[in-house]
Amino acid sequence: MIVILKQNPDRSMVSALIEVFRAQGLSVNLSEGSHTTILGLIGDTSVVDIDAIRANPLVADVRRVSEPYKAANRRFHPADTIVGGPGAEIGQGHFTVIAGPCSVESEQQMVTVANAVKKSGARYLRGGAFKPRTSPYAFQGLHEEGIRLLLEAKRASGLPIVTEIMSETHLDLFADVDVIQVGARNMQNFQLLKELGHSRKPILLKRGLSSTIEELLMSAEYILAGGNPNVILCERGIRTFETATRNTLDVSAVAVLKRQTHLPVIVDPSHSGGVAWLVEPLARAAVAAGADGLIIEVHPSPKTALCDGAQSLDCDQFDELMNGPRGLRARAAFEDKSL
């Protein structure tokens, strides 16, 4: 349920109204815009007398919300959320690119790619220290050593880092990580999501391989309900009957999510297509659809990569994508987004 207040409400009266709702066992999300103030009521709203609320002199309107996600819902929070610090914001016109290899392999690899992608315009460095793999015999990542190497690359380049968490038992290892990624296979690992809700770190939440948009938003709700407002949604392609690509990029999901939620939405063109030549057209489609950013796999030598080399760009290809005659930086500027 959302309660829309009249313009310029008295703050003390707003606080008193919020306390009334909290006394009824409801959580209250206060959203203050330039012209509108909204109270989002979360919980069992069947106890609320709508007529009594409408009679309050502060209240302009009361509306019930049918969607099961509340904190993620744009109706509760009309203004776009911005995640990230100065110079690395994601959302509300700040178009941001995250780039780096699928997996951390060595210090030289990470420092080389970090400096290269930063020069080309990336704002974050990605790299997998823990790697979920379909086969138990495939390379699983360097774990703690991988995080150490990521931090070395951060010190060398100044780029904040993004890396994937596999279990809530690993949280202590992520103390110095700037953005924690939840991969597609863990999108509905609810215990992990609950623990991340107690953190204040930005969480990059990837859509599951066969998950609906509503299921993605409900997973985000777990994090938001825990008190962490810093969630970034990622469309990374879903599993369909099509076999020409690794996954099918759901471009329409970007537009739907931007309408349904205030959270920033980015796209992963690398996992969507599964081959390097598809990264550019899928990235352009994502920008045109209104995505707030991209996460792109870049490796100094894709042919020798231990993981997902086929879908990785080399450093020169990434620079061309970002800064060539039809580069993403020029397109993002045209779309009135900062990059």
C-alpha positions, 0 to 999 in steps of 0.5 A: 500500500502506498500513501501519497501525501499533499505537497509540503507536508508538516514534518512533525505530522508526517513523523506522527503518521509514520509512528501510527503505521509502525504501531500497527506492525508495518514497515514504512518506506519514506520517499521524498521527491521534489513535488511528492512525498510517498509512504510505502507500507510494507506488511499486513496492510489488511489491518489498515483502515483506508478511509481513516487514512484518506481522512487525514489532512496530510493525505492526498491519496491511498493506493493498494499495490498488487505486486508482491515486491514492495521495497523494489517497486517504483510505486513506493520509490518513484525516483531512480536509485543511484548505487556507488560512490562519486565517479562510479555511480550506477543509475539515474543517467550515470551509464557505467561499464564494468570490465575484466576477465571471467576469472582471476588467473595471475597478478600480471593478468589482472593489473594489465587488464585493469589498467587497460580497461580503465584507460578505455573508460571502464569504471569498475574492474570485474574478476571471478575469484570463486567460479561456479562451474557446471563441471566439477572438473573445470577451473573453480577459481583461486578463491582467497588468492583471487581476491588478494590479486583483485585487490592488488589490481585495484591498488595499481589502477584505482578501479573499484572491484566487482567479484562473485560470492558463492556462500554467506560463509565467505562474507568475511573474505569480501570485506574490501570488495566494492561490489559483491556479485550474486551470480545467476545460479545463486539468484534464489539462494535466499539465505545468502540474499538475507545475509547480504541484506544486512550489509551496506555494500552494493550488490550486483544481482544477476537474473537466473537462467530460467527466472522471470522478471518478477522472480528477479525482483523478489530476490532483490526484495530479500536484500532490500528487506534486510535493510540494504538499499544498494542493489543493481539488477543485471539481465544476463540472458535466459535459457530458451529453446534457441541454440545459436547463442549461449543464452537469449538476451531479453532486451525487453526486460531492461524496459520492463524493469526500468518501468517496474523498479527504481533500481539500476539495471545493467546488461551482460552481453558476454554471457548472453551471446557466448561469443566475442563478436556478439558482444558489440551488437548486444551492448548497443541493443542494451544501451538503446533499451535504456540500460544503466550500464554493462558488464563485459568480459575482457582478457589480455589473451582470450585464447589462453583464458582459463574460463570463457575465453570465447566470449571475452574481448581482448583489450584492443577490442574493448577499447574499440567498443568504447572509443571507436567511431561508433563507440559506446562512450559517444552513444551514452553521451548522445543518450544524455548519460554520463560515461 
